[in-house]
Amino acid sequence: MRSLLAQPSQQNDSLSSDSSAYDWQHPLVQADLSTIAAQQLPWQTLANKTILITGASGLWGRYLIYSLLWLNDNMGLNCSVLANVRNLERASTLFNPVQNRPDLTLITHDFATLAAFDAGQPAQIIIHAASQAGPAYYGIDPVGTAMANSAGLAQLLQWGQANGCEKFLFVSSSEVYGQLRPEQIPTDETQLGALDSASVRACYGESKRLGETLCVGWHQQFGLPCYIVRPFHTYGPGVNLTDGRVFADFIAAVMARQPLQIRGDGSPTRAFCYIADAVAGLWTVLLKGTPATPYNIGAPVETSILQLAQTLAHQVFADRNLEILTEKTPQQVSGQYLNSPVSRNVPQVGKLQALGWQPWTSLAAGFERTISILERSIAF
């Protein structure tokens, strides 16, 4: 594993350092990767390509990279993977089991800065998944959160265009939808609601909106094939356990045998999608989708926060005797977690299903799988 250093920023490593570690050779992880590879996709179009993935240390990044390594091992694709990270030392720990593979190169760059980017070699495929996705970031680093999805993305689009990129995929977010009317839920890709651009929390949703606009513009003006996915609340091994998202809080609590703490009464709803299902959706869009058009990725099932807590405490991990605590009037911690104004969030995924994708992991199975992997993984 080679390293090309580009003066990365160390900002917010205190948060990102709690991304959960796991062994890619864990039987459940390998089973996930096998299922991803079993999707009816034209995998051979990736053969002998160099593929750059930003945000490589994150939840999405690691499963994307591991799926490529699995395809190299089992389908002979001979891909070269450039894994972009911000902190080389931490990434070397997370990728310890594969650090000596010749098909993986770690490169360091922080897309939340304006530092010049150069991967050291051209990449035919680029997936931009680098983003501060957790609410714990928004209050302490709104500028860095917005930059990676806007200026950083523009920098990467320009670099890709200049270096012969054949396909570019931007990992956007369901946060672009904002606050929707009841008749707009479940939500398809044509429906957008209100998003208060003058709020601190808008650093994420508004920059994702701008990122999508940049991708469409680059496709229209320069002919760069840009693909867009909008994930809905993806969870799984590799999630940052301190980033403020409710499923991360619950996973950490279950592992620590502590009460599941709900901010509020638990009535807001979300659509929770297991990472292997979501990554299969991303590959489906990249390999079979239409450029310059967004695709929702998520389980089309509306689950309240309270229902999720009850599923974990009373069904999946009933033997742990976990309490559920609600905070009727949630307190806003200044400068840290920023509450979401969105009360309901669930996608229509017919557009992605038309390409042949279907989620296969139930809510209970996905969380059981996630915690089993994290609790039984090799300690690095």
VOVOZA-945793 format. One line per field, with one value per residue (C-alpha): residue number from 1; residue in three letters; x, y, z. Coordinates in steps of 0.001 Angstrom, whole numbers, plus 500000, padded with zeros to 6 digits. Layout:
drenlo c(NUM;...)
tilo c(ala;...)
x c(X;...)
y c(Y;...)
z c(Z;...)
end
This chain:
drenlo c(1;2;3;4;5;6;7;8;9;10;11;12;13;14;15;16;17;18;19;20;21;22;23;24;25;26;27;28;29;30;31;32;33;34;35;36;37;38;39;40;41;42;43;44;45;46;47;48;49;50;51;52;53;54;55;56;57;58;59;60;61;62;63;64;65;66;67;68;69;70;71;72;73;74;75;76;77;78;79;80;81;82;83;84;85;86;87;88;89;90;91;92;93;94;95;96;97;98;99;100;101;102;103;104;105;106;107;108;109;110;111;112;113;114;115;116;117;118;119;120;121;122;123;124;125;126;127;128;129;130;131;132;133;134;135;136;137;138;139;140;141;142;143;144;145;146;147;148;149;150;151;152;153;154;155;156;157;158;159;160;161;162;163;164;165;166;167;168;169;170;171;172;173;174;175;176;177;178;179;180;181;182;183;184;185;186;187;188;189;190;191;192;193;194;195;196;197;198;199;200;201;202;203;204;205;206;207;208;209;210;211;212;213;214;215;216;217;218;219;220;221;222;223;224;225;226;227;228;229;230;231;232;233;234;235;236;237;238;239;240;241;242;243;244;245;246;247;248;249;250;251;252;253;254;255;256;257;258;259;260;261;262;263;264;265;266;267;268;269;270;271;272;273;274;275;276;277;278;279;280;281;282;283;284;285;286;287;288;289;290;291;292;293;294;295;296;297;298;299;300;301;302;303;304;305;306;307;308;309;310;311;312;313;314;315;316;317;318;319;320;321;322;323;324;325;326;327;328;329;330;331;332;333;334;335;336;337;338;339;340;341;342;343;344;345;346;347;348;349;350;351;352;353;354;355;356;357;358;359;360;361;362;363;364;365;366;367;368;369;370;371;372;373;374;375;376;377;378;379;380)
tilo c(met;arg;ser;leu;leu;ala;gln;pro;ser;gln;gln;asn;asp;ser;leu;ser;ser;asp;ser;ser;ala;tyr;asp;trp;gln;his;pro;leu;val;gln;ala;asp;leu;ser;thr;ile;ala;ala;gln;gln;leu;pro;trp;gln;thr;leu;ala;asn;lys;thr;ile;leu;ile;thr;gly;ala;ser;gly;leu;trp;gly;arg;tyr;leu;ile;tyr;ser;leu;leu;trp;leu;asn;asp;asn;met;gly;leu;asn;cys;ser;val;leu;ala;asn;val;arg;asn;leu;glu;arg;ala;ser;thr;leu;phe;asn;pro;val;gln;asn;arg;pro;asp;leu;thr;leu;ile;thr;his;asp;phe;ala;thr;leu;ala;ala;phe;asp;ala;gly;gln;pro;ala;gln;ile;ile;ile;his;ala;ala;ser;gln;ala;gly;pro;ala;tyr;tyr;gly;ile;asp;pro;val;gly;thr;ala;met;ala;asn;ser;ala;gly;leu;ala;gln;leu;leu;gln;trp;gly;gln;ala;asn;gly;cys;glu;lys;phe;leu;phe;val;ser;ser;ser;glu;val;tyr;gly;gln;leu;arg;pro;glu;gln;ile;pro;thr;asp;glu;thr;gln;leu;gly;ala;leu;asp;ser;ala;ser;val;arg;ala;cys;tyr;gly;glu;ser;lys;arg;leu;gly;glu;thr;leu;cys;val;gly;trp;his;gln;gln;phe;gly;leu;pro;cys;tyr;ile;val;arg;pro;phe;his;thr;tyr;gly;pro;gly;val;asn;leu;thr;asp;gly;arg;val;phe;ala;asp;phe;ile;ala;ala;val;met;ala;arg;gln;pro;leu;gln;ile;arg;gly;asp;gly;ser;pro;thr;arg;ala;phe;cys;tyr;ile;ala;asp;ala;val;ala;gly;leu;trp;thr;val;leu;leu;lys;gly;thr;pro;ala;thr;pro;tyr;asn;ile;gly;ala;pro;val;glu;thr;ser;ile;leu;gln;leu;ala;gln;thr;leu;ala;his;gln;val;phe;ala;asp;arg;asn;leu;glu;ile;leu;thr;glu;lys;thr;pro;gln;gln;val;ser;gly;gln;tyr;leu;asn;ser;pro;val;ser;arg;asn;val;pro;gln;val;gly;lys;leu;gln;ala;leu;gly;trp;gln;pro;trp;thr;ser;leu;ala;ala;gly;phe;glu;arg;thr;ile;ser;ile;leu;glu;arg;ser;ile;ala;phe)
x c(500000;501629;501023;500931;500883;499026;499063;495665;493841;493493;490288;487565;489635;488336;484940;485990;488345;485339;484335;483931;486685;486069;487895;486993;487523;484757;482412;479397;481299;482509;478932;477785;480454;479513;475876;476848;478905;475983;473882;473204;475508;478056;481016;483443;483139;485278;488019;491528;490232;491710;488953;489291;487064;487062;485919;487542;487639;483901;480902;480352;483988;485120;482318;482882;486594;486106;483580;486181;488854;486388;485689;489421;489892;486866;486157;489635;488700;492221;491008;493436;491826;492891;491490;491408;491548;492219;494298;496837;497700;494091;493321;496271;494731;491272;492642;495211;494075;494515;497336;499886;497708;499169;495697;495120;496803;496024;496230;495647;493713;491111;488338;487113;490113;491145;494479;495273;494365;496384;495965;499329;497781;494600;491413;488800;486128;485674;483253;483046;481841;483894;481482;480817;477454;476727;474815;477586;479737;477289;477494;481267;482405;479683;482265;484182;480917;479790;483164;483598;480225;480752;484218;485918;483574;484207;487933;487529;485241;487823;490622;488595;487747;491413;492585;490282;487584;485001;482398;481972;479530;478518;477089;474469;471872;468172;468764;468344;464586;464195;460780;458134;454351;452516;451385;455061;455884;457050;459312;460431;463354;461267;459959;461811;460697;461767;465337;466295;469530;470195;470358;473604;472313;471776;475549;474929;471673;472311;475846;474554;472017;474788;476894;474148;473862;477620;477465;474604;476487;479737;477807;475987;478884;481882;480380;481632;479226;478159;475900;474024;472696;470643;471065;468476;469924;472453;473903;476228;479729;482022;479504;480931;479534;479798;478518;475088;472898;470256;471195;474828;473726;471600;474367;476812;474237;473420;477109;477653;474484;473197;469690;468598;468199;465698;465805;462108;459195;460521;457749;459916;460263;463214;464069;467020;469074;471851;475199;475548;472130;472989;476381;474732;472390;475305;477029;473703;473438;477065;476908;473329;471937;471499;473966;472871;469771;469410;468478;467133;468851;467058;464738;461217;459951;458978;460187;459830;462742;460694;459941;463647;464445;461718;462955;466465;465569;462589;463266;466814;468638;465881;468322;470252;467317;467859;465812;464328;464454;462681;463412;460073;461724;465106;467863;469958;473648;475151;477730;477300;474343;471717;468204;466594;463334;462267;459607;459114;461671;461098;461900;460229;462845;460991;463559;466371;464235;463646;467384;467049;467954;466101;467111;467379;468256;465452;465745;466213;468694;470730;471236;471889;474478;476101;476523;477639;480373;481539;481498;483321;485826;489553;490825;493311)
y c(500000;503227;506671;510026;512830;516113;517938;516789;518742;517097;519028;517004;513836;513657;512868;510786;508655;506849;505336;501696;499290;495791;493041;492808;489033;488676;485975;488311;491056;488558;487324;490926;491436;488168;489265;492639;490890;488545;491474;491256;494103;494537;494268;493649;497295;498026;495614;497079;500497;502810;503794;506735;506716;509726;509392;505966;505654;506196;503896;503997;504231;501042;498867;500314;499568;496111;495245;496130;494053;491142;491506;491516;488342;486444;487833;488857;492459;493742;497138;499577;501315;504803;505348;509002;509726;512738;511042;508504;507076;506402;504996;502627;501242;500859;499210;497137;493728;494902;497431;495348;494618;495889;496873;499454;502842;505332;508990;511876;515039;517078;518237;520628;522826;524622;522813;521598;517961;515471;511700;511112;509129;509321;507585;506388;506088;508602;508227;511270;510012;512372;514295;515106;513378;513416;516176;516374;518059;520710;522963;522793;522823;524100;525551;522292;520392;522621;522812;519096;518972;522139;523632;520314;518572;521230;520725;516968;517386;519639;517192;514278;516140;517025;513457;511405;510404;508169;508113;510341;509572;512009;510638;513247;512856;512683;515939;517761;517181;519416;519656;518070;518224;515037;514370;514319;511333;508734;510973;510533;512298;515165;516483;519074;520809;523800;524125;527177;528302;530786;528053;526449;522937;523872;523587;519944;519896;523084;522053;518683;520539;522672;519549;517993;521204;521185;517566;518338;521419;519542;516906;519498;521861;519556;516161;514472;511604;512460;510183;511191;509055;510256;507829;507660;506908;504211;502219;499285;498319;501304;503860;506672;505917;509537;511522;512197;510114;508167;504755;505352;506315;503162;500868;502292;501910;498299;497387;499093;497528;501028;502532;503671;507439;509124;512891;513785;511354;509120;509970;511202;508575;507572;504927;502831;500952;498450;499395;496322;496962;500640;499971;497556;500422;502764;500289;499792;503526;503819;500804;501001;504429;507662;510519;513892;512463;511628;508215;507572;504761;503488;500919;502083;501383;504166;503446;505773;506352;504750;501719;501298;501457;498916;496570;496635;496498;494135;491950;491719;492170;491281;489206;492372;493940;497372;500352;502952;506528;509437;513111;514876;518262;517549;519922;521491;521250;524516;524132;520381;518261;520254;518833;518068;519876;516955;514766;512186;510861;507858;507388;506046;503850;502815;504550;502423;499290;499752;499140;495803;496770;495487;495816;492412;493072;493596;496206;493610;491551;494606;495857;492359;491924;495292;494752;491149;492270;495069;492997;490037;491803;491616;494411;496382)
z c(500000;498815;500287;498505;501045;500430;503772;505117;507781;511184;511971;513658;514028;517592;516091;513117;515207;516634;513298;514183;513168;511843;510004;506328;506556;509147;507745;507785;505950;503377;502974;502413;499754;498067;497924;496457;493774;493016;491763;488035;487059;484252;486602;483751;482726;485804;484729;484676;485737;488336;490755;493143;496228;498546;502136;502139;505941;506309;506352;502580;501610;503279;501914;498429;498634;500115;497421;494780;496506;496701;492962;492260;494276;493011;489524;488435;487676;488281;489519;491099;494063;495174;498664;499663;503402;505608;508289;507035;510451;511355;507896;508128;511308;509792;506644;508525;507132;503524;503893;501973;498953;495653;494367;497152;497513;500269;499320;501702;500966;502838;500500;503190;502318;499138;498926;495411;494769;492762;493078;491414;488560;486461;487607;485134;487837;490682;493603;495875;499255;501441;503646;507274;507437;511171;513003;515586;512941;511790;514824;515301;511657;509323;506938;506590;506198;503328;501605;500914;499147;497099;496564;497237;494823;492147;492564;492101;489072;487454;488210;486852;483665;483092;483751;481541;484039;482353;485150;488214;491035;493772;497020;497868;500645;501438;503357;500035;500342;503386;505042;502841;502840;503894;500311;499217;501445;500394;498340;494759;493136;491725;495048;497103;500287;502327;503547;505628;503999;506832;509487;510614;509931;506274;505796;504907;502948;500975;500034;498866;496712;495242;494718;492627;490583;489948;488751;486368;485144;484538;482606;480494;479852;479706;478876;482064;482879;486439;488469;491635;494491;497467;500393;503177;506642;505868;508771;509247;510400;510019;511255;513360;516810;518017;515044;516539;514233;516110;514743;515736;519251;519484;518188;520738;523533;522657;522578;525958;527465;528226;527868;524426;524789;522489;521927;522056;522006;519215;516749;513802;511102;508967;506348;507557;504953;505651;504088;501857;500289;499833;498243;495809;494922;494291;491966;490180;489466;488373;486057;484764;485600;483655;484187;485610;487281;490992;492375;495871;497767;500840;502300;501357;504876;507284;510824;513793;516143;518922;516738;516030;519748;520513;517773;519210;522910;522832;519796;518474;521787;524246;526309;527249;529140;527626;528786;526448;527738;526094;526538;526109;525600;524010;525004;522263;523121;521935;519180;518859;517764;515837;515869;512532;511698;509458;511081;508302;505826;503560;499864;496809;495128;491987;489792;491233;491298;487566;487150;488957;492542;495601;499277;500926;504587;507106;509849;512585;510565;509593;513142;514448;511693;512372;516097;515660;513282;515571;518759;517234;515026;515563;517799;515720)
end
